Amino acid sequence: MKHITPVLNPESARAEYIHGKNGEYFHDWRLKFSHYSPSYVLTNEDIRWVSDLTKNNGPRVLTVAASGDHPMFYAMRGATDIDTFDISFCAKVAMDIKTAAIKKLSRDQYIQLLNNMHSAKDMSQIPYITELMSDIPQNSAYFIQQMNDYPIFSNGLNPSSYQEIIPTNAEYDQMRNVVQKPFKFIWTDIKSLHTRLLHEYDIINLSNIFEYMSPQQIHQTLASLRNHTRPGGIIIAQTGNWGIHRNNRAYYDASQKFKRWARVGYIAKDKTKANSEMIAILQRTR
């Protein structure tokens, strides 16, 4: 059966939120990750290291949107054809706001914007949004207007908890130079991602999506992306340590299941440290 792209529906989005006793809205936690679950404002992953590690793999990248941080770092590393995906439309909106912001705001204003997006109870509490609307894609601008009273960027910790992820002055200037338009976005869950793809990619960055999936689901997803990874291309299956250790058996099994057409392994950030950050990767060999 052909996968059907979700249709933007603010009424359905508002239905995912609960009206609290204090008059404020919050997302129904029982829905976990959904089509309209709040977005992270800033990734909590070391995308600086991961994107630098793979910068010579090629120009075509597919990456989880991660509110725009992942595609922007890949663009800084030389990728010129970048597609993004996410289960939540709110991730696209956050990404579109940030790609618009780097054109008009100073770095200090950008950092203020991130903090305001996370803490705001409604859109009116986010300075600069009105100024940025003309540069935000129409569907995201419409969603912002329709969801004015809802905290659609409230997932995760405050950006101040991830100071090391915020672009430096030099990186911010570089982002301005290389990100000239909004990134392409595929609205889908991970299980249906392969049904929406039309290209082969040099890099597919799945980041930490596998943290709560079964080994069978991990294998099915990786196998489904084979034909969308060019020979020699890589899939970044997991970053960090906790998720990799949790799924260690799944990746070991994957190395056996896929050994006829791929290598599965790990790369450590610092090989001299036993507890170093790692990524789990799959490289297509044929």
C-alpha positions in Angstrom: 0.0 0.0 0.0 1.3 3.4 -0.9 2.1 5.6 2.1 -0.2 8.7 2.3 1.3 12.0 3.4 -0.4 13.5 6.4 -2.6 16.6 5.6 -1.9 19.7 7.7 -4.9 20.0 10.1 -4.6 22.6 12.9 -7.8 21.3 14.4 -6.3 17.9 14.8 -3.1 19.5 16.2 -5.1 21.5 18.8 -6.9 18.3 19.8 -3.5 16.8 20.9 -3.2 19.5 23.6 -4.8 19.6 27.1 -6.2 22.8 28.6 -4.7 23.0 32.1 -6.3 24.5 35.2 -4.1 27.6 35.0 -5.5 28.3 31.5 -2.4 27.2 29.7 -2.1 24.3 27.2 0.3 21.4 27.3 0.7 18.4 24.9 -0.9 15.2 26.0 2.1 13.2 27.2 0.3 9.9 26.4 0.6 10.6 22.7 4.5 10.6 23.0 5.8 11.3 19.4 2.9 12.2 17.1 2.1 14.2 14.0 1.9 17.4 16.1 4.0 16.7 19.2 6.1 19.7 20.4 9.5 20.1 18.8 12.8 20.4 20.4 14.3 23.9 19.9 17.9 22.7 19.9 19.3 19.2 19.3 20.8 17.5 22.3 23.3 15.5 20.2 26.9 16.3 19.2 26.0 17.0 15.6 29.1 19.1 15.2 31.4 16.0 15.6 29.1 13.6 13.6 28.7 16.0 10.7 32.4 16.7 10.6 33.2 13.0 10.7 31.2 12.3 7.5 31.8 15.6 5.6 33.7 13.9 2.8 31.1 11.2 2.1 29.2 13.2 -0.5 26.8 16.1 -1.1 23.4 14.3 -0.9 22.1 14.0 2.7 18.9 12.8 4.3 18.6 13.7 8.0 16.2 13.8 10.7 15.1 17.5 10.9 16.0 17.9 14.6 14.6 21.4 14.5 17.0 22.5 11.8 20.3 21.9 13.6 21.3 18.7 11.8 20.7 20.0 8.2 22.4 23.3 9.0 25.5 21.6 10.2 25.6 19.3 7.2 25.2 22.3 5.0 28.3 23.9 6.7 30.2 20.6 6.0 29.6 20.9 2.2 26.3 19.0 1.6 24.4 20.7 -1.2 21.3 18.5 -1.6 19.7 18.0 1.8 16.3 16.4 2.6 14.9 16.3 6.1 12.2 14.2 7.7 10.3 14.0 11.0 7.1 12.5 12.4 6.0 15.9 13.8 5.1 18.9 11.7 6.3 21.1 14.6 9.9 20.1 13.9 9.5 21.5 10.4 8.1 24.8 11.8 11.0 25.1 14.2 13.4 24.4 11.4 11.8 27.0 9.1 11.8 29.6 11.8 15.6 29.1 12.4 16.5 29.1 8.7 14.6 32.4 8.4 16.2 33.8 11.6 19.8 33.4 10.5 19.1 35.8 7.6 17.8 38.6 9.7 18.9 38.2 13.3 22.3 38.6 15.0 23.7 35.6 16.8 22.7 37.1 20.2 19.1 37.7 18.9 19.1 34.1 17.5 20.0 32.7 20.9 17.3 34.8 22.6 14.8 33.5 20.0 15.7 29.9 20.9 15.1 30.4 24.6 11.9 32.3 23.9 10.6 29.5 21.6 11.2 26.9 24.3 9.7 28.8 27.2 6.8 30.6 25.5 3.3 29.6 26.4 2.0 31.0 23.1 3.4 32.6 20.0 2.9 36.2 21.2 5.7 35.6 23.8 8.3 34.9 21.0 9.9 38.2 19.9 11.0 38.4 16.2 8.3 35.9 15.0 6.3 38.7 13.3 9.5 40.0 11.7 10.4 36.6 10.4 7.0 35.5 9.0 7.6 36.8 5.4 10.6 34.4 5.1 8.9 31.4 6.6 7.3 28.9 4.1 3.5 29.4 3.8 2.4 26.2 5.4 4.6 26.8 8.5 3.5 30.4 8.7 -0.2 29.3 8.6 0.5 26.7 11.3 2.1 29.3 13.5 -1.0 31.6 13.2 -3.4 28.7 13.8 -1.5 27.4 16.9 -0.9 30.8 18.4 -2.0 29.7 21.9 -0.1 26.4 22.0 3.4 25.6 23.2 4.5 23.8 20.1 8.3 24.1 20.8 8.3 22.9 24.4 9.9 19.5 24.1 13.2 18.7 25.8 15.3 20.8 28.0 15.9 24.6 27.8 18.5 25.5 25.1 20.7 26.8 27.9 21.3 23.2 28.9 23.0 22.6 25.5 25.3 25.6 25.2 27.9 23.5 23.3 25.4 22.9 20.5 24.7 26.6 19.8 26.7 27.7 16.7 29.8 29.8 17.4 30.1 33.3 15.9 32.1 31.8 13.0 29.6 29.0 12.4 26.7 31.4 12.5 28.3 33.5 9.8 28.9 30.4 7.8 25.3 29.3 8.2 24.2 32.6 6.8 26.3 32.0 3.7 25.3 28.4 3.0 21.6 28.2 4.0 19.9 30.2 1.3 16.4 28.7 1.4 14.3 26.4 3.6 15.2 22.8 3.6 13.0 20.2 1.9 10.9 18.3 4.4 9.3 14.8 4.4 6.5 14.4 6.9 6.6 10.8 8.0 7.4 8.3 10.7 10.5 6.2 10.5 8.7 3.0 9.5 7.3 4.6 6.3 10.3 6.8 5.5 11.5 4.5 2.7 8.1 4.8 0.8 8.6 8.6 0.5 12.1 8.6 -0.9 13.1 9.1 -4.6 16.9 9.3 -4.4 20.0 7.5 -3.2 21.9 9.4 -0.5 25.5 9.6 0.4 24.5 10.0 4.1 21.3 9.0 5.9 21.3 10.3 9.5 18.7 8.6 11.6 20.2 10.0 14.8 18.5 8.6 17.9 15.3 7.3 16.5 16.0 3.7 17.3 16.3 4.2 21.1 12.9 2.7 21.9 12.5 0.3 18.9 12.8 -3.5 19.0 15.7 -5.2 17.2 13.3 -6.5 14.5 12.0 -2.9 13.9 15.6 -1.7 13.7 16.5 -4.4 11.2 13.4 -3.7 9.0 14.1 0.0 8.9 17.8 -0.3 8.0 17.0 -2.9 5.4 14.2 -0.7 3.9 16.8 2.1 3.4 19.3 0.0 1.5 18.1 1.0 -1.9 18.2 4.7 -0.9 21.8 4.5 0.2 24.4 4.7 -2.6 27.1 2.0 -2.7 29.7 3.2 -0.3 27.2 5.5 1.4 26.4 5.3 5.1 23.5 5.2 7.5 24.1 6.8 10.9 21.9 4.5 12.9 22.6 5.9 16.4 24.6 8.5 18.2 25.8 8.7 21.8 26.3 5.9 24.3 23.1 5.0 26.1 21.1 4.1 23.0 24.0 2.3 21.4 24.6 0.1 24.5 20.8 -0.5 24.8 20.6 -1.6 21.2 24.0 -3.3 21.0 22.5 -6.7 20.4 20.4 -5.4 17.6 23.4 -3.9 15.8 25.4 -7.1 16.3 22.5 -9.1 14.8 22.3 -6.5 12.0 26.0 -7.1 11.2 25.2 -10.8 10.6 21.9 -10.2 8.7 23.4 -7.5 6.4 27.0 -8.8 5.9 26.3 -9.7 2.2 25.7 -6.1 1.3 26.8 -3.9 4.2 29.3 -3.4 7.1 27.9 -2.5 10.5 30.1 -1.0 13.1 31.0 1.8 15.5 33.2 4.9 15.4 34.4 6.4 18.7 34.9 10.1 19.1 38.0 9.6 21.2 39.7 6.2 20.8 41.8 6.8 23.9 38.8 6.9 26.2 36.8 3.8 27.1 33.6 5.7 27.6 33.9 7.9 24.5 30.9 9.1 22.5 30.2 6.8 19.6 28.1 6.4 16.5 26.7 3.2 15.2 26.8 3.1 11.4 26.0 0.9 8.4 27.9 1.3 5.2 26.5 -0.2 2.0 29.2 -2.2 0.2 27.1 -3.4 -2.8 
